[in-house]
Amino acid sequence: MSPLTTTIITSSLATGTIITMSSHHWMMAWIGLEMNTLAIIPTISKQHHPRATEAATKYFLTQAAASALILFSSSISAWNTGTWDITQMTNPTANALLTSALAMKLGLVPMHFWLPEVLQGSTMKAALIISTWQKLAPMTLIYLSMNNLSTTILLTMGTLSVMLGGWAGLNQTQARKIMAYSSIAHLGWMVTIATTLTNIMITALIMYLLMTTSMFSSLISSKSKTIRDTTTSWTTSPTLTIMMMLTLLSLGGLPPLSGFLPKWLILEELITQNLLPMATMIALSTLLSLFFYLRLTYTTTLTASPNTTQTKHKWRFKPSTPNLLLSTTIPLTTMSLPLTPLITN
């Protein structure tokens, strides 16, 4: 793509999210979501590959259906209450439809089928944008309309997302699909806590964005697309390999690392709210996610590749990717746990 086209698409992507995040009128929120969707489609399909075209089509259809549902639910609400205010949706039917639409936008179970397929058909950079930036607008709408959304539906979807994110990820060998199921599981955690404490949801979202960005940046830098590719990532940069291992363990939520922080706060709050069975279920389901993170960790840093190269670098050009994103997100991904008292206060 030409620099002008890239600039227009990137600015439209940013503007769409900002419009949605700063709006109080459903029509403006919908316009922001539409801008967002239309800007990401060329980004996915720019490879001119059948798989990329398929991914772009799947993304467009699901997002268009979700946007139509949002418009439909807000119209029902406006018809009954006479207001288009996002925070004033009181109609139960409209709220149930809105909950389903936002779940489809985010890729929560049972509306998750598009997410792994779309990520697999995209480039690594497009997959990074879909997994991080594209989650901001729907999460903002959940935050704004949380008092009116259906709690039962959200808790059920959250629990199922954490469970399926663990189970389905066990079967994958592609890094992008693993990250897709990881995204589904993390969003499940966020949606679960959204019903009681939205500030913990925001903390979990920020941590998820940091961890996912650093993980994707590591995969882009080492040019790893499958689990098998990670076995030779040490030839690119041994330091990067160690950082990738710590990022994976942080994604899994192991205590000394930052990823433990949101899980700890969420479980604590769920127990306080007497939701013990659900807290137990999602905590056990996280062990499944941890298993495939550990498997990636094992292939990345704890094994020597069977065909060990004698050269210092891989048989290709040295990676010329800018490391600013990587160097800013990795410290936060691994060392934010001491900030917990600051966040809880």
Secondary structure, 3 states (H helix, E strand, C coil): CCHHHHHHHHHHHHHHHHHHHHCCEHHHHHHHHHHHHHHHHHHHHCCCCHHHHHHHHHHHHHHHHHHHHHHHHHHHHHHHHCCCEHHHCCCHHHHHHHHHHHHHHHCCCCCCCHHHHHHHHCCHHHHHHHHCHHHHHHHHHHHHCCCCCCHHHHHHHHHHHHHHHHHHHCCCCEHHHHHHHHHHHHHHHHHHHHCCCHHHHHHHHHHHHHHHHHHHHHHHHHCCCEHHHHCCHHHCCHHHHHHHHHHHHHHHCCCCCCCHHHHHHHHHHHHHCCCHHHHHHHHHHHHHHHHHHHHHHHHHHCCCCCCCCCCCCCCCCCCCCCCHHHHHHHHHHHHCHHHHHHHHC
